[in-house]
């Protein structure tokens, strides 16, 4: 049964009274209930005033829901101005993660130039004390407010001061935001210098992010040479997994013939004492560096020597890369013997793969014979 006009009015009055005592998080549901009862203009205005009063005294994380529900009550220009003021007051007291949503809501309220300027200044102030991982929240919010050239420059300078204290993963995010702000040639040069300095202090496994960003900044020949020398120095003490990462990045930096030779030497050294599971990657990097016949032979001998003393599960990791090293007939025979030995002791998890490798390294009639089958 539908309520009559008097009952609707009483219900609306009760809701409006409750609104004045409600917690901020309760207000959206109360307003939706009020709207379902078709409030008049006076009641709408009363609800809006209550929400505006709450806005001035609430936490920043409650501002957006209140502004959204306020918009359903058709605020006038003066009330929208008060709403914008509440958002501006919330901006300095919120977290960087909340700022993008506040700015988006703020922009939808048609702020004037003075209000936009104030919001931008707040974001710039927040930038100065932000952590590197918070920058991606702040720069897009700043950009949405149409910053001046001077403000863009200030934001870039703040980001540049953050570079030295960020880790290699954070560099990617900082670079993205720096480019969005229109980085200058001088700033590119400064950033490249910072990245090259960071290269000396980062681990081999995290060097990828730094080199990727360095290349985006179009380093000079001298800068690429410096970066390569840092990587080559790291190669001398790197484990086999790190060698793969380092050589891969080295190849992206216009490596010289002498540096290729040095890199191949590092890979060959790593092969002598590595987990079999890293051998395919090491041989892949060695092949990309165009090894000499002598180096290919050395790599093959190292792998074949390892094969004689390895577990069956490791055999596929060692045998498969041999095909990239121009293996001789005698070496094929050695590889087949190692596979046959492994087959005797293999469990079901590796049996199928070992048989496939044996087939790859054996003529058809010999393969059938090895399995105890007759060639037809």
MARMI-367135 format. One record per atom (N, C-alpha, C): x, y, z negated. Coordinates in steps of 0.001 Angstrom, whole numbers, plus 524288, in hexadecimal, padded with zeros to 5 digits. Layout:
// residues N
XYZ
...
This chain:
// residues 376
8034D7FB5780000
800008000080000
80372804DC80000
802868084D803BE
8059C80D0680440
8045A810EC7FFDF
80871813A57FDB8
80761817A57F9B8
8049681C527FC2C
8015181EE97F8FF
7FEA4823917FAF9
80239828507FA76
8003982CD57FC28
80374831907FC43
80570833017F6CF
801FE8329A7F2E9
80382833FA7ED97
807C4830547EB90
8072282B567ECAB
80AF78277F7EAD4
8104B828527ED7D
8100B829A37F27E
814F182ACA7F540
817B482F757F2B5
814B68338B7F190
816F68383F7EF3A
81969837037E9E8
816A8833D27E6C8
818B1832607E1AA
81DC582F327E23C
81DD982BAB7E60B
822858286B7E6E9
8271882BCB7E8A0
825FC82F967EC23
82A2F833067EDE9
82C52836427E963
828CD8382C7E607
82A8383B447E184
82DF5837F57DDE5
82C698330E7DD1B
82F7D82F8F7D9BB
834F182EA87DC0E
8351E82E047E12E
83A3482D227E3BD
83D9D831FD7E340
83B4B836947E422
83E4683B717E3CC
8406283C477DE3D
83D4A83AC67DA69
83F1283B357D4FD
8438D8376A7D3F0
842F8832AD7D5F5
8471A82EBA7D545
84C258305E7D7F4
84B96832FF7DC81
85034834C27DF6A
853C7838307DC12
8517F83B6E7D8D3
854A483F1D7D5BE
857F083C557D196
8567A837697D056
85947834877CC4F
85C5D82FEB7CE8D
85BD982F257D398
85E0D82A697D5F9
863F982AC37D696
8667E8262C7D687
86C03825E47D7ED
86C8E826B77DDD7
870F3828CA7DF94
87198829D37E538
87077825197E8A2
87215820727E6E7
8714C81BD47EA1B
86B8F81A287EA7A
8684481C487E6FA
862B381AEC7E715
85F8681E867EA97
861B8822FA7EBF8
85EC9826FC7EEC5
85D028254C7F43B
86057822C07F76E
85E82821447FCB0
8597E81E0E7FCAA
8591D81A337F931
8545C816FC7F90C
84FA381A237F743
8507281DB37F399
84C1F821037F1CF
84A268248B7F62F
84DB3826B37F92E
84C1E82A2D7FD7A
849328271D801AA
84AFE82261802CD
8482A81F2C806A3
8429C81E0F804C3
8421481D077FFA6
83CD881C277FD7C
8398E821167FDEA
83BF0825937FCE8
8392182A8D7FD5A
8374582B77802EC
83AAD82A85806B3
8394482B6A80C2F
834CC827E080DF5
834848233280BA7
8304481FA780D26
82AF6821A780B5B
82B128256A807B7
82632827A6805A5
824CE82CD78082B
8278282E2780C73
8265F832DD80F85
82658837D380C2E
82AF28395C80A24
82B2D83E14806DA
82A288430780A15
828308471980779
8276D84C1980A2B
82C8784F2A80A18
82C78853CD80C85
83144856EB80CFE
8337785877807B1
82FFD859C580403
831D085B647FED5
83491856DA7FC13
8324E8523C7FC87
834A884DA87FA02
839DA84C387FC98
83A1184CB3801BA
83F0184BBC8046B
8433284F8580278
841BB8547A80207
84573858718003F
8474E8573F7FAAC
843AA8557F7F754
8451B854297F1F0
848FE84FA57F1D8
8480884BBB7F527
84B948473E7F56E
850F7848EE7F76A
850E484C597FB3E
855EB84E297FD5B
85902851157F933
856688545D7F626
85929857477F219
85B75853AD7EDF6
8589C84F8F7ECB1
85AA084BC87E8E5
85F88849167EAF7
85F47847987EFF1
863D1844FB7F253
8687A848B47F289
8678584D9B7F406
86BC88516C7F44B
86E458523F7EEEA
86B0E852517EAE7
86D23852DE7E596
8708484E287E425
86EA8849887E59C
871A7844C87E485
876CB844C27E789
876A4846AA7EC68
87B55846C87EFB1
87FD4849C77ED26
87E9184DE97EA7C
882AA8513B7E834
8853684EBF7E367
882B684A9F7E157
884B9848497DC7F
885DD842787DCFF
8866E840807E1BD
8872783AE67E273
88CA28399E7E44D
88E0F834B97E3E2
89317832F27E5DF
8932B8331B7EBD4
897D9833A27EDF7
898518342E7F3A6
8964682F6E7F694
8969B82AC77F439
894C78261C7F6FC
88ED9825C57F741
88C1C8292B7F46F
88660829457F4A7
8844D82D807F850
887C5830BF7FA4A
88619835447FD5A
8836F833A480271
885D28301180547
883C482EB380A78
87E3C82C7D80A33
87D0D828AB806CD
87799826CF80684
873B982B2380535
8755082EC2801D0
871CF8330A8005F
870E1836B3804F7
8750B837DA807E2
8747A83B4980C72
87109838AC81089
871BB833A781140
86E9D830DA81526
868CD830EB813CA
867A48300380EC8
862248300780D47
85FF18359080D50
8633C8396A80C37
8618383EDD80C78
85FD684050811FD
862A583E3F815DB
8616283F8B81B4F
85BFE83D9981CE2
85A108398181A38
854D18378C81B79
8508A83B368198F
851FE83EEA81638
84E2F8429F8140E
84E35847DF816DE
850E68480581B66
8510A84CAA81EC4
852D78519681BE0
857C9851AA81A19
859C0856548175A
85A1F85B0281B0A
8596585FA6818DE
859D98646281C0C
85F938660B81C5F
8609986A5581F1A
8660286C0C81FEA
868D986D2081AC4
8662E86F9F81723
868A6870E38121E
86A0086BEA80F1D
866848681E80F55
867888632F80CA0
86BF58601D80F4A
86C3F8606B81469
8709A85DDE81726
875C6860698159F
875BE8658681500
87A7A8684C81356
87C298667680DE4
87850865CE80A5A
87994863D78051D
87BC085E4480565
8799C85B2D808F9
87B76855CD809A1
8811D855CA80B89
8823E8592680F4E
887A08597D81140
88B5585B2180CDF
8898485ECF809A1
88CB48608E8053E
88DC785C0580182
889DF858B980096
88A9B854377FD1A
88EA4850757FF64
88E8684FAD80484
8925784C3E80702
897CD84E9C80699
8983C853B28078A
89D538565080715
89F78855DF8018C
89C0A856187FDBA
89DC2855897F84C
89F6B84FE67F71B
89D0084C267F9DD
89E49846A57F8EA
8A36B845127FB82
8A4C6847877FFDE
8A968845F1802E3
8AE7B845C57FFB2
8AFA6849B07FC83
8B4A08497A7F99B
8B4BA845547F558
8B02C8434C7F3EA
8AFD983FB67EF7E
8AEA383A187F111
8AF14839027F613
8ADE5833BD7F7EB
8B2D2830FD7F9AC
8B26482C0C7FAF4
8B6E28290D7FCDD
8B777829DF802C4
8BC3082936804D4
8BCE7829C180A84
8B9658261C80DAC
8B8288218E80B7A
8B4D981DED80E50
8AF4A81FF080F06
8AD858235180B7F
8A82F8255E80BBD
8A7CB82A2F80F33
8AC1C82CCC81012
8AC11831C4812ED
8A9CC8315D81870
8AB1982D5481B97
8A8CB82D1C820DA
8A2D282D3B820E1
8A05F82A3F81D4D
89AA682A3181D19
8987782F7281B48
89B1A831E58178B
899578370C815CA
899B483B0981A32
89DF783AD981D20
89EA583E8882170
89A9E83D93825B4
899898389F826CC
8958C8375D82AB4
8903B8398C8291A
88ED9838C582428
889E483AD482226
889EC840C482240
88E3D84306820BB
88EE2848B7820AF
88E3884AFA8262A
890A88488082A07
8906084A7782F6D
88ACD84A5C83186
887B48469282FB9
882478464683179
87EDA84A9882F54
880DB84D9E82B93
87DD5851DB8292C
87F1B8573482B88
881BA857248300E
8830285BF3832FB
885FA85FF382FA6
88A9785E9282DBD
88D938625282A9B
88F89866E182DE4
8904286B5F82B68
8926086FE282E2E
8985A86FA282E2D
89AC887355830C9
8A07D873438314C
8A3348738982BFE
8A126876C382889
8A3938775482366
8A369872338205D
89EF986F79820B8
89E6986A8781DEB
8A1F88665182047
8A255866438257A
8A5E28628482805
8AB818637A82647
8ACFD8687D82617
8B24F869D982478
8B366867F481EEE
8AF9D868B981B75
8B05C8670381611
8B0F58610F815C2
8ADC485E3D818C8
8AE1A85885818CB
8B370856C281AD9
8B5458595581EF5
8BA63857E682121
8BEBC858EA81D37
8BE7485D4581A7D
8C27985E81816A5
8C28985A7C81235
8BDF4858AC810B7
8BDAD8549B80CA9
8C04884F9A80E86
8BF3C84E1F81364
8C1938495081582
8C780849E6815E4
8C95684E6D81795
8CEFA84F4B817F2
8D18C84EED81292
8CEE6850F280EA2
8D0EC850928094F
8D11E84ADE80789
8CD13847F0808DD
8CCF28426380780
8D14983F6C80A44
8D275840EF80F1B
8D6A083E668121C
8DBE483E9B80F53
8DCEB842EF80CB6
8E218843B080A57
8E34783FB580611
8DF3E83D8C803A1
8E022839C17FF69
8DE1B8344D800D1
8DCBD8338F805BF
8DA7782E8D80763
8DEA782A5C807F9
8DD138258C8072B
8E0718211180844
8E0628200E80E25
8E48181D9981042
8E4A881CA8815F5
8DFD2819DD81807
8DDDC816108151B
8D95C8131481706
8D43C8162B816D9
8D45281AC481453
8CF9C81E038141B
8CF4C821EA8189D
8D3A1822BA81B4A
8D3CF8269981F8A
8CFC582580823D4
8CF058207B8256E
8CB2981F7982988
8C59B821058281D
8C47B821CB8231F
8BF50823BF82198
8BEFA829AA82220
8C36282C4B8213A
8C347831FF820DB
8C3D6834BD82624
8C73E832C982977
8C8298357C82E75
8C35183587831FA
8C09283125832AB
8BBC88316A835D5
8B7B98352C83392
8B7678356782E5F
8B3B88391082BEA
8B54A83EAC82D1C
8BA5F83FB682CE0
8BC4C844F182E30
8BB2B84638833E2
8BC328429483755
8BB608437A83CED
8B5AA8448683E31
8B21F8421183B4B
8AC83842DC83C37
8AAC88486D83AFE
8ADFE84B3683808
8AC9F8508D83671
8AF4A854B1839D0
8B15F8530683E59
8B3BC8569F84225
8B80585A0483FB5
8BC438579C83DFA
8C07985AA483B82
8C33085E4183F62
8C55B8627383D65
8C85686613840A4
8CDB3863A8841DB
8D07C8660784584
8D5C386428846BA
8D94586459841E8
8D8AC8688383ED6
8DBCE8690E83A17
8DA9E864AA83639
8D5A68634A835B9
8D42885F2483218
8D60F859CA83407
8D5DB858FD8392B
8D7EB8541B83B5F
8DDC3853A083A3B
8E085857F383AF7
8E625857F2839E6
8E737856B983432
8E42D85924830C1
8E4E58582D82B2B
8E3EA85273829DC
8DFD78502982C2C
8DE9F84AA682B33
8E30D8472B82D23
8E52284860831B5
8E97684534833C3
8EE3D8458D8303A
8EF6484A3C82E4F
8F3EA84AE682AE5
8F343847DA825CB
8EE74847AF823DA
8ED72844A281F1D
8EE6483ED882030
8EC7783CFE8249E
8ED2C83778825FD
8F2EC8362F8269E
8F5DA839BE8290A
8FB77838CE829CD
8FE538384882498
8FC8783B0F8209F
8FF0C83A9381B7B
8FDA883563818D8
8F95A832FC81A92
8F7AC82E058184A
8FAA58296B81AB0
8FC6882A0581F91
8FF15825CD82253
9035D8232181F1A
906EF8261881CB5
90B4B8237C81A02
909A681FEE81585
90503820AF81363
9036881D7680EEB
8FF348197681057
8FE9E8186681560
8FAD281471816EE
8FD9580F80818AB
8FAC980B1D8187D
8FD248063D81A49
8FC4A805B482028
8FE82801958226B
8FE688010A8281B
8F8DD8007782A38
8F5717FDEA82751
8F0057FD6A82915
8ED4A802B282908
8EE52805C782502
8EBEA80AF2824A8
8EDA580EA2828F5
8F25A80DC282B06
8F4548111982F3D
8F0978110F833E4
8EE7380C8483511
8EACE80C198397C
8E62780FBC838BC
8E3ED80FC48340F
8DF578130B8330C
8E0C4818D98331F
8E53D81A27830E8
8E6E681F9D830EC
8E7DA821888367F
8EA5281E40839AB
8EB6881FBF83F0C
8E665820B184216
8E29B81D5784147
8DD9F81DF38440C
8DB168232F842C0
8DB27824A483DCF
8D8B88298B83C40
8DBFC82E3483E05
8E11E82D9683DF7
8E48A831C483FC1
8E381832FA8457D
8E30082EE3848A7
8E1EC82FAD84E3E
8DC988323884F0D
8D8D2830D784BC0
8D3988332084C42
8D3A2838FA84B45
8D79083AD384876
8D7F48406784730
8DB548436184B1A
8DCFC840CC84F5F
8DFF7843878536A
8E5988447A851F5
8E8948404585111
8EDFB840C284F4F
8F15D8438785360
8F4DD846DB85192
8F85E849D785507
8FD60846C485611
90083848AC859C2
9057C8461485AF6
9091F8460185639
9095D84A6985373
90CB584AA284ECC
90AE5846C584AA5
905C48465084A16
903AC842A884632
9048C83D02847DE
9044C83C1084CF8
90592836D684EF4
90B358356884D87
90EB28393884E58
914388385684D33
914FC8373B84756
9125B83A4F84423
912C98399183E7E
910A68343D83CD5
90C5A832AA83F49
90A0582D9D83DFA
90D8D8292583FA8
90FD68299E84449
91372825858460F
91806824FA8423F
91A018297A8406A
91E548296183CB1
91CBD82682837AF
918018279A835E7
916188251B8311E
9158381F3A831E1
9137F81DA18366D
912C78180D8377C
9180D81540837BB
91BD4817A383A56
920FA8153583AC6
92379814A383560
922C08188F83216
924B48183082CB8
921FB813C4829CA
91CE58135B82AA6
919E980F3D82802
91B8F809D2829CD
91D5B8095C82EA3
91F138044A830AF
92354801DC82D49
926BD8052182B3F
92B1D803138282C
92956800DB822EE
924BB8026882131
922F4800D981BF9
91E567FD1D81C17
91CDA7FB44820A7
918557F7CB820F1
91A187F23982206
916D97EE8882069
9181A7E90A8213E
917517E76D826E5
91A077E34782895
9198F7E18482E03
913F97E03F82FAA
910DF7DE4D82C06
90B9C7DC9882D6E
907D37E12382E23
909427E5CA82C62
905C57EA5182CEA
907CB7EE4E830CE
90BE07ECDE833AD
90E4C7F09983736
90B007F19783C13
907817EDEA83D3A
904447EE4B841EC
9013B7F36584225
8FEA67F4C783DCF
8FB6F7F98683DC3
8FEB87FE6183ECD
9035C7FE8D83C9F
906B68032783D47
90892803AE842F0
90A4E7FF7084549
90C327FFB384AAE
907BE8011784E62
9032B7FEE384D7A
8FEA68001B850CC
8FD7C805ED850C0
8FD978084584C22
8FC7280DDA84BBE
900EA8112484DF3
905A380F5D84D42
90A208122C84F78
909A98126B85568
9082880E20857D7
907BC80DF885D8A
9035F8119185F81
8FF37811F685C87
8FAEE8158685DFF
8FCDC81B3085E33
900AF81C6785AF6
902C2821C085A9D
90703822E385EA8
907CD81F3C86257
90B7C81FFE866A5
910F58217B864AF
9139B81DDF86215
918D181F1385FF8
91CD081FF58644A
920B48231786326
924F78240B866D6
9287081F3286720
92C0481F2486AF4
92FAC81AC386B5F
932F281A3B8666B
934A681EB28643B
937D181E9B85F7E
934BD81C5085AEB
92FBF81DC385A86
92C8781BCA85638
92B89815E7856D6
92ABB8143385BA7
929F880E9A85C89
92EE880B9185B2D
9336980DCB85C8D
9385F80B4385B39
938FD80ACF85552
937B680EF685291
9382080EE684CDD
9348080ACB84A82
92FB180A8384C8D
92BF3806A184A93
92DEB8011984BA7
930238004485046
932257FB0A85188
9369C7F98184DE3
93A097FD3784CB6
93E6F7FC048493D
93C8C7FA84843C3
938707FD0E84201
936387FBBA83CE5
934117F62083D04
931597F4CC84138
92F2A7EF87841B4
933807EB7584204
9378D7EC998450C
93BE67E8E484586
93E927E7FC84045
93EF97EC1083D2D
9413D7EB7C837F0
93DDE7E7E283492
938BC7E8838350A
9352F7E52E8320D
935777DF83833E0
936937DEBB838D6
936D67D96E83AF9
93AFC7D61D8383F
93F327D88B83691
943917D59183459
9421E7D2CF82F4A
93E1E7D4CF82C8B
93C957D2718278A
936F47D08082787
934A67D02082C1C
92F217CEBC82C6D
92E557C8D582C69
929EC7C71D82A30
928997C19582AA2
926717C08B83016
925817BBA383153
9241B7BA40836B2
91EEE7BCA783870
91B3A7BD0E834DA
916397BF7B8364A
9170E7C5428376C
91A237C7CB8341B
91B307CD5F834EC
91E237CE4B839F8
921907CAAE83B75
9247B7CB478405B
920BE7CBD7844F6
91C9C7C8BF844F6
918C87C9158493E
9164D7CE7E8497E
914A07D074844FC
912407D5AD844DA
916147D9DC846B5
91ACC7D996844C5
91EA67DD9E845EF
920387DD9A84BB4
921267D90784DD1
922B37D8B985354
91E4D7DA98856E1
919887D94F85575
9150C7DB0585899
914C17E0F7858D8
915A37E37F85463
9157A7E93385452
91A447EB8585701
91EA87E8E28568B
9236A7EAAE85914
922B87EAD585EFE
920277E6E48611A
91F5D7E6B9866C5
91C037EB35868BC
918B37ED548655C
915567F1B3866EF
9184A7F6DD86742
91D287F6E986578
9202C7FBC78650E
9249B7FC2486913
923BD7FA2686DBF
927AB7FA88871F8
92CF17F86787044
92CF67F3A286E86
931AB7F12C86C78
935E07F0B5870B5
93ABD7F19A86F39
93F257F148872EB
941007EB9F87363
9446E7EAAA87733
9467B7E55D877F3
949797E38087325
94CAF7E6EE870F6
94FA97E56F86C4C
94C047E42C867BD
947D97E73E8673E
944247E656862FD
9410A7E150863E6
93FED7E01D868D9
93D5F7DB2186A15
940D37D69086852
945E47D7088697F
9498F7D2EE867FB
949A97D2438620E
949D97D6A185F4A
949F37D67185997
944EF7D4088576A
940927D55B859DB
93B837D33E85824
93B337CD6485918
93D247CBB485D9E
93D157C61085EC0
9406B7C31B85ACD
944DE7C5828594F
948457C30B85575
9455F7C25B85042
942647C64284ECB
93F607C5F8849EC
93B547C19984A35
938D57C10B84EBB
934E77BCE584F55
9377D7B78784F03
93BE37B6E4851A4
93E9B7B1DE8518C
940647B07A84C07
942087B46A84910
943857B37B843A3
93ED07B1E184061
93A717B48684147
935A97B34883E60
933C27ADC483F8C
9348D7ABF58444F
932CB7A6B5845D6
935547A27184296
93A137A353840BD
93CF379F3F83DEE
93AD479E4083878
937A07A1D583683
935BD7A13E83123
9304F7A39B830A6
92C917A13083348
927577A36E8334F
9234179F2E8328F
91EB47A0CC830FE
91A2C79D51830D1
918C379BE283672
917FD796DB8379F
916AA7955683D01
912137985883F53
90E8B79A1A83C09
909F079CE483E06
90B467A22B84067
90FE37A43E83F32
9116F7A94884172
9147E7A8A684688
915FE7A3DB847D6
919367A2FB84C82
916807A4CC8518B
9117D7A3B38526A
90F0B7A59C85743
90F677AB8A857EB
90E9E7AE6B853A4
90EFB7B42185406
914937B5E385505
918507B36785279
91DCC7B4D28534C
91F777B3CE858F7
91DE67AF6185B0D
91F517AE2786074
91C777B1BF8643A
917B37B33A862D8
914D97B6F686625
917AE7BC2986683
919A37BE078620B
91C8E7C2F286209
921D27C257864C8
924617BDDA863FF
9295A7BCE1866A4
9289C7BCEF86C90
924937BA7386E6A
9238C7BA4787411
9227C7BFAE87644
91FC97C2F687342
91E9C7C8478750D
923857CB9787589
927AE7CA08872E2
92CA07CCF2872FB
9306C7CAE687721
92E817C77787A86
9319E7C57787EE8
936D57C31C87D19
936997BEAC87A5D
93B6E7BC4C8785E
93ED87BA1B87CBB
943D97B99F87BB3
9477F7B73887F62
946DE7B14B87F2F
949307AEA2882F2
948FE7A8E7882EE
94B5F7A6B287DF8
94FB17A91B87C48
9524E7A74987791
94EBF7A7EA872CC
94BE67AC4687278
9486C7AD3586E08
943C57A97586E29
941C57A862872DE
93D817A49387349
93F5379F3D87158
9441279DC3872F6
94620798BB8714A
946BE7989086B5D
948A979CC38691D
9495679CF186370
9441979C58860A6
9401E79F02862B3
93AEF79E9E86059
938D47990C860C9
9399A796A48655A
937B67914086606
93A6E78D8586242
93FBC78E21861B5
9429A78AA985E3E
940D578B498589A
93FC47902085714
93DF179114851B2
938B878E5F850C6
9352978EE785488
9300078C7A853F2
9306B7868B853EC
933857845B85790
9340777EAB857D8
9369F77C70852EE
93A5777F59850B2
93CCB77DA484BD5
938D277D958475C
935A57819C84732
93196781EC84328
92DA177D81843C5
92C8E77C01848A7
928B4777EA849BB
92A22772BA8472B
92F29771A4846C4
930D276C87844B7
92FC876BE783EE8
92EDA7703683C3A
92E2976FF583688
92929772AD834B8
925387729C837F1
920857758583683
91BED771DE835A0
917E7773D283314
9131B770DD83229
90FCF770A683720
90C9676CA3837BF
9096376C2D83C79
90603770F583D97
903E77736683976
90079777EA83A59
9035577C7483CDB
9089E77CC183C1C
90BAB7812583E2A
90D6E78053843C4
90D2077B7E845AB
90F2C77A5184AE6
90CA477DA484F2F
9078577E4C84F47
905397818785372
9074A7872585388
908507896384EF2
90A4F78EC184EC4
90FCB78F1985118
912B378AD6850F4
9180F78AD8852EB
9185A78940858A9
9152B7858285A29
915827837485F7D
91313787298637B
90E8C7894686240
90BCD78C9686610
90F297911F86813
91210793F3864B3
9152F79859866B4
919A7796BE86A54
91B3A791BC86A1C
91F8F7900186D6A
91E74790DB87331
919817908F874B6
9181D7912387A3E
919577968D87C58
919FE79A6D878D2
91B4C79FC187A82
921287A08C87B26
9242F79C7F879EB
929E179D1A879B4
92CBF799F787DE5
929FE7989988220
92C64795D18868C
92F41790EA884B3
92C5D78D7B88253
92E81788C687FF2
93091784FD8841B
934E578266882EF
9373F77EAB88693
934B97794C885F2
935E0775B788998
933AE7707488946
9357A76DB18844F
93A8D76E4F88304
93C8376BD087E48
939BD76DD387966
938C0772E68795F
9360F7753E874E3
9305677391874AD
92E01772CA87944
928AA770BB87959
9288176B53876D4
92C717683D8780B
92CB376302875C0
92D247635186FCD
9305B766E486DDA
930D8767AA86831
92BA276941865C9
928F176CD386879
923E776EAA86679
91FF776A338664A
91FEB766EC86A5D
91C457628886A6C
91D6075EBE865F1
9226975DB9864F5
923CA75A35860A3
921DF75C5C85B67
922807618585AD1
920BC763EF855ED
91ACF763848555F
918027641F859C1
9124D763BE85991
910AF75E298584E
9134375A5C85AC8
911F9754DB859C8
912FB7536F85414
9173A75564851EB
9185F7546684C6B
91428756C3848EE
9129175B8284A4F
90E8075E1E8473A
9094D75B378479F
90829758F684C3B
9033D7562884CED
902C27518F8492B
9072374F1484805
9071174A8384491
9054174C0583F14
906C3750BC83D70
905907527583815
9013575688837C7
8FED9757BB83C35
8FAF375BF583C4B
8F5BF75A3383A16
8F2ED75DEB837BB
8ED9775CC183618
8E9CF75EAC83A4D
8E4CE75DFA83966
8E0E275F2683D6B
8E0A0764F383ED3
8E2627684C83B57
8E1F876DEE83C5D
8E5BF76FC584098
8EA1F76D0184158
8EDFF76EAD84533
8EE8376ADB849C1
8EC147666284959
8ECBE7624B84D4B
8EB3F76426852C1
8E6C8766848533D
8E4DF7682F85862
8E8A276C1C85AE9
8EA7F76FE7857D2
8EDFB773E2859F4
8F3377718685B92
8F52F76DCA8588A
8FA2576B43859DA
8F9B27682E85EEB
8F55E7659485FA4
8F48C762A28647D
8F45D7666286921
8F1DD76AD986869
8F1AD76EB686C9D
8F718770AD86E0D
8FA687719386A24
8FFB77735886B32
902F276F1686DE3
9022576A5086C35
904EF765FF86EB0
90378765A28747A
8FE847666287576
8FCBD7666587AF1
8FF4876AD287DFE
8FFE076F5087B93
9022B773E087E2D
907ED772FD87F83
90AB27702287C34
9105176F6987CE2
911BF76A3287F83
90DE0767378812D
90EE2762008833A
90C137612E88871
90EAA75EB188C46
90BF375D208910E
9076C7597B88FB7
90385759518930D
8FEB575676891DE
8FFCE750BB89087
902FA74DE7893C7
903BB74857892C0
906C87476888DB4
90A8974AD588C84
90D6674A4F88794
909E874B7B882E3
9067374F40883A4
902D8750AB87F4E
8FF3F74C1A87DFD
8FD25749AA881FE
8F9C37452D88117
8FCAE740B787E72
901967400A8801A
904CA73BF187DC8
905E873D0587809
906E2741F1876D0
907FC7437A87163
9035D7425A86DD7
8FEB87429B8701A
8FA007418F86D02
8F88173BCC86D1D
8FBB37389E86FAB
8FA8E7330386FD6
8F674731A1873D3
8F5C273517877B9
8F1EB7341A87BD4
8F4A2732BE880E9
8F20B72FDA88431
8F44E72E748893C
8F29E7326488D53
8F653733F5890A2
8F5067377189506
8F2367346489937
8EDF97367989B15
8EADA733AE89EF8
8EC6B735548A477
